[in-house]
Amino acid sequence: MSKFAKVFTVPGEPAPIFEGFSKETFAFLHGLKKNNNKEWFEAHRDDYERQLRGPSKALAYAMGAYFRENKMPIIGNAKTSLFRINRDIRFSKDKSPYKTHVGLSFPLEGTKKEEWCGYYIGFEPAKTGKGMSVFVGGGIYHPMAPHLKRIRALVASKHKELEKILNQAAFKKIYPKGLTGESLKRIPHGYSEEDPAAKYLKMKSFLFGCDVSERDLLSEDLPNALGKKFSAALSIVEFLGRA
């Protein structure tokens, strides 16, 4: 059993123990993808609670325990980390009522919800129809204009520090693609194409990521595996969080 399975408690209820996701978790997600409607979901609600929400909740608290033990200023708990499975379909052409992926987020302490910065793990049925597609990473995704402006100002003034962080051996080993994200074709107003940080100043998102296997998802040691990957990126998360 992972050493992070029993180091936390949840007030008012038994402490959830993360024992890994299961093949049944994957089967539920594949089934939901094929039958994304209220009737099917209600008929399989017990499976959702037992195979998906239960393990997700336990993982959130186990990650919180990892962060605390390793003195990482990151939040992990069911209230903060879990996403609702219901989709917001008010302004979407796709009226499918449910998300067909699992997602957990772990924000940097002190960041506002609308200026989120931190880590993320998500998995969903692969496009091939078999197995799971898994993503682990973090950063800042599509910050709003005032937030983006502050990030660019930070990058411009501290680009040498940023490059040093991105060249750390531990970070490069796990995230060989470095910092990625959708970018502008031209440099933003107020900056020069000759700026040494031009590549990053054009970015509209600031992300890093790596793949994780299905076998990792099935393991009770997943919190440790994720924690090591997240630890390697702590410097860049804290850097971006300064904006």
C-alpha positions as CSV (number, residue, x, y, z in Angstrom):
1,M,0.0,0.0,0.0
2,S,1.2,3.5,-0.8
3,K,2.7,5.3,2.2
4,F,0.3,8.2,1.4
5,A,-2.8,6.0,1.8
6,K,-3.3,6.6,5.5
7,V,-1.5,9.8,6.4
8,F,-4.6,12.0,6.0
9,T,-8.0,12.3,7.5
10,V,-11.3,13.8,6.3
11,P,-13.3,15.5,9.0
12,G,-16.6,13.8,9.6
13,E,-16.0,10.8,7.4
14,P,-13.7,7.8,7.1
15,A,-10.4,8.6,5.3
16,P,-10.5,7.4,1.7
17,I,-7.7,5.1,0.8
18,F,-6.4,5.3,-2.8
19,E,-5.9,1.7,-4.1
20,G,-5.6,2.6,-7.8
21,F,-8.2,3.0,-10.5
22,S,-9.5,-0.2,-12.1
23,K,-10.4,-1.8,-15.4
24,E,-14.0,-1.2,-14.3
25,T,-13.2,2.6,-14.3
26,F,-12.1,2.4,-17.9
27,A,-15.1,0.3,-18.8
28,F,-17.4,2.9,-17.3
29,L,-15.8,5.7,-19.3
30,H,-16.0,3.7,-22.6
31,G,-19.6,2.9,-21.8
32,L,-20.5,6.5,-21.1
33,K,-18.8,7.6,-24.3
34,K,-21.1,5.3,-26.3
35,N,-24.2,6.1,-24.2
36,N,-23.9,9.8,-23.2
37,N,-27.4,10.2,-21.9
38,K,-29.2,10.6,-18.6
39,E,-31.0,7.2,-18.8
40,W,-27.7,5.2,-19.2
41,F,-25.9,7.3,-16.5
42,E,-28.6,6.9,-13.9
43,A,-28.7,3.1,-14.6
44,H,-24.9,3.1,-13.9
45,R,-24.7,5.7,-11.2
46,D,-23.4,3.2,-8.6
47,D,-20.6,2.3,-11.0
48,Y,-19.8,6.0,-11.4
49,E,-19.6,6.5,-7.6
50,R,-17.6,3.3,-6.9
51,Q,-15.3,3.1,-9.9
52,L,-14.7,6.7,-10.8
53,R,-15.7,9.3,-8.2
54,G,-14.5,7.2,-5.2
55,P,-11.0,6.6,-6.5
56,S,-10.7,10.2,-7.8
57,K,-11.6,11.5,-4.4
58,A,-9.1,9.3,-2.7
59,L,-6.4,10.3,-5.1
60,A,-7.1,14.0,-4.5
61,Y,-6.5,13.5,-0.7
62,A,-3.5,11.3,-1.3
63,M,-1.9,14.0,-3.4
64,G,-2.6,16.5,-0.8
65,A,-0.8,14.3,1.7
66,Y,2.2,14.0,-0.7
67,F,2.4,17.8,-1.1
68,R,2.3,18.4,2.6
69,E,4.9,15.8,3.4
70,N,7.2,17.2,0.7
71,K,6.5,20.8,1.7
72,M,5.1,21.7,-1.8
73,P,2.8,24.8,-1.7
74,I,0.1,22.9,-3.7
75,I,-3.5,22.1,-2.7
76,G,-5.0,18.6,-3.1
77,N,-8.4,17.7,-1.8
78,A,-11.8,16.5,-3.2
79,K,-13.4,20.0,-3.0
80,T,-10.6,21.8,-4.9
81,S,-9.3,19.1,-7.2
82,L,-12.3,17.2,-8.6
83,F,-14.3,18.4,-11.6
84,R,-18.1,17.9,-11.9
85,I,-19.0,15.2,-14.5
86,N,-21.9,17.3,-15.8
87,R,-21.0,19.4,-18.8
88,D,-22.1,23.0,-19.1
89,I,-24.1,22.8,-22.3
90,R,-25.8,26.2,-22.2
91,F,-23.6,27.7,-25.0
92,S,-22.5,24.5,-26.7
93,K,-23.8,22.9,-29.8
94,D,-22.9,19.5,-28.3
95,K,-25.7,18.8,-25.9
96,S,-24.1,15.6,-24.5
97,P,-24.8,15.9,-20.7
98,Y,-21.7,14.3,-19.3
99,K,-17.9,14.5,-19.6
100,T,-16.3,11.3,-20.7
101,H,-12.9,12.0,-19.1
102,V,-11.5,12.1,-15.6
103,G,-9.7,15.2,-14.5
104,L,-8.1,16.4,-11.3
105,S,-6.3,19.7,-10.7
106,F,-3.9,20.8,-8.0
107,P,-3.5,24.5,-7.8
108,L,-0.6,26.5,-6.4
109,E,-1.5,27.9,-3.0
110,G,-2.6,31.5,-3.1
111,T,-3.7,31.6,-6.7
112,K,-7.2,32.8,-7.6
113,K,-9.6,30.4,-9.2
114,E,-9.8,32.7,-12.3
115,E,-6.0,32.8,-12.4
116,W,-5.3,29.1,-12.0
117,C,-1.7,27.8,-12.0
118,G,-0.7,24.3,-10.9
119,Y,-0.8,20.7,-11.9
120,Y,-3.3,18.4,-13.7
121,I,-3.9,14.8,-14.5
122,G,-6.6,13.6,-16.9
123,F,-7.5,10.5,-18.8
124,E,-10.2,9.4,-21.2
125,P,-11.0,6.7,-23.7
126,A,-8.4,6.7,-26.5
127,K,-9.5,7.8,-30.0
128,T,-8.7,4.3,-31.2
129,G,-11.6,3.0,-29.1
130,K,-9.4,0.9,-27.0
131,G,-7.5,1.8,-23.8
132,M,-7.0,5.1,-22.2
133,S,-5.3,8.3,-23.2
134,V,-3.5,9.8,-20.2
135,F,-2.0,13.3,-19.7
136,V,-0.1,14.7,-16.7
137,G,1.3,18.2,-16.6
138,G,0.4,21.7,-15.6
139,G,1.2,25.4,-16.0
140,I,-1.4,28.0,-17.0
141,Y,-4.0,27.5,-19.7
142,H,-5.4,30.5,-21.6
143,P,-5.1,33.2,-18.9
144,M,-7.4,36.2,-19.3
145,A,-5.9,39.4,-20.7
146,P,-4.9,41.1,-17.4
147,H,-3.3,37.9,-16.1
148,L,-1.5,37.3,-19.5
149,K,-0.2,40.8,-19.5
150,R,1.4,40.2,-16.0
151,I,2.9,36.9,-17.1
152,R,4.5,38.5,-20.2
153,A,5.9,41.3,-18.0
154,L,7.4,38.7,-15.7
155,V,8.9,36.7,-18.6
156,A,10.4,39.8,-20.2
157,S,12.1,40.9,-17.0
158,K,13.2,37.5,-15.7
159,H,13.8,35.6,-19.0
160,K,17.3,34.4,-17.8
161,E,15.7,32.9,-14.7
162,L,13.0,31.3,-16.8
163,E,15.6,29.7,-19.1
164,K,17.6,28.4,-16.1
165,I,14.5,26.8,-14.7
166,L,13.5,25.2,-18.0
167,N,17.0,23.8,-18.4
168,Q,17.1,22.0,-15.0
169,A,18.0,18.4,-15.6
170,A,15.1,16.9,-13.7
171,F,12.6,19.0,-15.5
172,K,14.0,18.3,-19.0
173,K,14.1,14.6,-18.3
174,I,10.4,14.3,-17.6
175,Y,9.2,17.2,-19.8
176,P,11.5,17.1,-22.8
177,K,9.3,19.4,-24.8
178,G,9.7,22.1,-22.2
179,L,7.2,24.9,-22.0
180,T,4.6,24.7,-24.8
181,G,1.2,26.3,-25.7
182,E,-0.7,28.1,-28.4
183,S,1.2,31.1,-29.6
184,L,0.7,34.3,-31.6
185,K,2.4,34.7,-35.0
186,R,3.6,38.2,-34.1
187,I,5.2,39.6,-31.0
188,P,2.7,41.3,-28.7
189,H,2.5,45.1,-28.7
190,G,5.2,46.7,-26.6
191,Y,7.8,43.9,-27.2
192,S,10.4,43.3,-29.9
193,E,11.0,40.3,-32.1
194,E,14.6,40.6,-31.1
195,D,13.7,40.2,-27.4
196,P,15.6,37.0,-26.1
197,A,12.3,35.9,-24.6
198,A,10.3,36.4,-27.8
199,K,9.3,32.7,-28.0
200,Y,7.6,32.9,-24.6
201,L,6.2,36.4,-25.0
202,K,4.1,35.1,-28.0
203,M,2.6,32.3,-25.9
204,K,-1.1,32.4,-25.0
205,S,-0.8,29.3,-22.7
206,F,2.2,28.2,-20.7
207,L,2.1,24.4,-20.4
208,F,4.3,21.4,-19.7
209,G,3.2,17.8,-19.9
210,C,4.2,14.1,-20.2
211,D,2.4,10.8,-20.8
212,V,1.5,8.3,-18.1
213,S,0.6,4.7,-18.8
214,E,-2.6,2.8,-17.9
215,R,-0.5,0.6,-15.7
216,D,0.3,3.7,-13.6
217,L,-3.4,4.5,-13.2
218,L,-4.1,1.0,-11.9
219,S,-1.3,1.2,-9.3
220,E,-1.8,2.2,-5.7
221,D,1.5,3.9,-6.0
222,L,0.1,6.5,-8.4
223,P,0.4,9.4,-5.9
224,N,4.1,8.7,-5.6
225,A,4.6,8.5,-9.3
226,L,2.6,11.8,-9.9
227,G,4.4,13.5,-7.0
228,K,7.8,12.9,-8.5
229,K,6.7,14.2,-11.9
230,F,5.1,17.2,-10.2
231,S,8.1,17.9,-8.0
232,A,10.4,18.2,-11.1
233,A,8.2,21.1,-12.3
234,L,7.7,22.9,-9.1
235,S,10.2,25.7,-10.0
236,I,8.3,26.6,-13.2
237,V,4.9,26.5,-11.4
238,E,6.2,28.8,-8.7
239,F,7.7,31.1,-11.3
240,L,4.5,31.4,-13.3
241,G,2.6,31.8,-10.0
242,R,4.5,35.0,-9.3
243,A,2.4,36.7,-12.0
